[in-house]
Amino acid sequence: MKSVIKTIALATTVAATPLMVATTASAAGEKYILVSHAPDSDSWWNTIKNGIALAGEQLDVEVEYRNPPTGDLADMARIIEQAAASGPDGIITTLADFDVLSGPIRAAVDQGIDVIIMNSGTPEQVREVGALMFVGQPEYDAGYAAGLRAKGDGIGSFVCVNHVISNTVVAERCRGFADGLGIDLGSQMIDAGQDPAEIKNRVQAYLNANPETDAVLTLGPTSADPTKLALEEMGLAGDIYFGTFDLGDEIVKGIKDGIIQWGIDQQPFLQAYMPVVVLTNYDRYGVLPGNNINSGPGFVTKDGLTKVEEFAGKYR
Amino acid sequence: MSQATQAVGSDERVKQISSLRKALIRPELGGMCGTVIVFVLFFIFAGDSGMFNAQGVMNWTTVSAQFMIIAVGACLLMIAGEFDLSIGSMIGFAGMMIAIFGVTLGWPMWAAILITFALCLAIGALNGYIVVRTGLPSFIVTLAFLFILRGFTIFLPQLIERKTIIGGIRDAAEGDWLAPIFGGKILTGLFQWFGDMGIIATFTRGTKQGQPVVEGIPMLVVWALFLVFVGHFILTRTQFGNWIFASGGDAESARNSGVPVNKVKICMFMFTAFGAAVFAACQVMEFGSAGADRGLLKEFEAIIAVVIGGALLTGGYGSVIGAALGALIFGVVQQGLFFAGVESSLFRVFLGVILLFAVILNTYIRRIITGER
């Protein structure tokens, strides 16, 4: 029996240590929780984490980042409910699937918690759930603008490498791009999965099967980095027209080397930073900007890369 | 057999065991200890974070209930000596089938739900049939179905609707007689009264102003308790329950003493599939949409809950109550870590450590009470 008691004691200490650290670290200021829809494997959201951390530090408010580990949106709904139950001053969240998330978000709003929608969602949906505002990049419009740009460069067909096939909002980028080009999306969007090796092989398979493809469009670093590798292996790097959404170390290097023509920066830093600033000032002084904040799109090309390069993956 | 021993009363071949020791010799003892420890810990470290107000309690109860629904099936299957790794994919598949039949094809929701359940039970039976006929490890067979079902869950909606999330289920289920059995809430009147009395908080603004923040007990929780009760009853009070233990303990000698081992195993695969389908039905009815990524990694969560609950991975030993407590521990720890404000990227580390300790604790307790070395 003695060993049992010992084990229990040991388990208690191990389980308790991190909890104690976490509780003592909390500051006295306002508390805001950011809930994202991204699985742990999506590196793009690191910028978001840095963004809220910086805003929390500068404004002396407490900020927390939460996400469903596997990217399961039903789990995310539970996290929003949990966040509401813990009684923060405000919740910043994405609206990746209106059906699933609108209920928990509306319940949080009705409970008296201020909500700002970031990253994913449409202005209509944001109004409907009763959120204060939307901070993000209108995805279809961004894709459409990119499509128009590519059309001007003489592009007639493309492959869209989608690594988050379950996120309907992100798929809008591909649809916008196709509409911008004035062609039918058809089967030009491939489900690449999250694994780098799989993404690479699927891109190669598609390009081997469809050698007449003019352009490659990737939807973030998760798909862009392996796609770049795939093109390099096939000897197509710099030859095929390559555009991507979002930035990251490898993408910036690709733009510099002339492999990637442009990257569409939706400036995630602003999507995390601005809501904290807006919420804090709203709570402290009652001031609120009158409209949604568009954090993007901005095209990043070979010109003017220094700042981007310096902070890529951290704040850019 | 149990009747025979009872009739004899005191038999010199049966060792005398004190009633205290008898009360302790149960597979769920580890789970009980774990539950107490977890609650005490979170009460100390997250007691004032909203974890134990009405909303907070409902939050971790719902999550625990989700685990319970899939853990009961997984537990009985594991006691019968087999694994099912396709639970998570089955959840995604079942949800998507309900959405395709009910929304895309426009069938009445009750028909969509019933046909989905039939489909899932059939796939469960197929899983079991392949396992018992080929003698392959269930680990491999169900791993194949993990991929097959997930693949269809992504392919079918893309083929039909060109997207991977099908919404509008809530609207399609409006007025249906079967849908509330999965998506409804009970005791809403009682909770409204609680809200009016000020026992639980109410919404302060919006369309739901004055309504309590917790509307009622979701059917998800009712299903969880119902399945735990049924599973526990079958396992401990029926002949079939003895067959389950025998099939997992030593299939060959069970067969020799006339236990229909193959039938038992196939039944348990079907029961596991049933649990996954209940999970999926509750989920799509609550959230109103089915997504291709639903249920990812849920098979491991089910197995973890069962193992925390004291079941042996090798089969023949375990309890449904234990699995239910395991699910409760898992749910409380998972949501509790959020409430306690643990850094989110370290979340899985803590989860892993706590699970490991729970299982080690369990093993020691089992060795002490069963006297095995």
Interface residues (C-beta under 8 A of the other chain):
Chain A: M1 S3 V4 T7 I8 L10 A11 T12 V14 A15 A16 P18 L19 M20 A22 T23 A25 S26 D40 E64 Y65 R66 N67 P69 T70 G71 D72 L73 A74 A77 R78 I79 E81 Q82 A83 A84 A85 S86 G87 D97 F98 D99 V100 G103 R106 A107 V109 D110 Q111 G112 G130 I165 S166 T168 A171 D191
Chain B: C33 I37 L41 I44 F45 A46 S49 G50 M51 N53 Q55 G56 M58 N59 W60 T62 V63 I154 Q158 K163 T164 I165 G167 G168 I169 R170 A201 F203 T204 R205 G206 T207 K208 Q209 V213 Q283 F287 G288 S289 G291 A292 D293 R294 G295 L296 L297 Q335 F338 F339 A340 G341 V342 E343 S344 S345 L346 F347 R348 F350 V353 I354 F357 A358 I360 L361 Y364 I365 I368
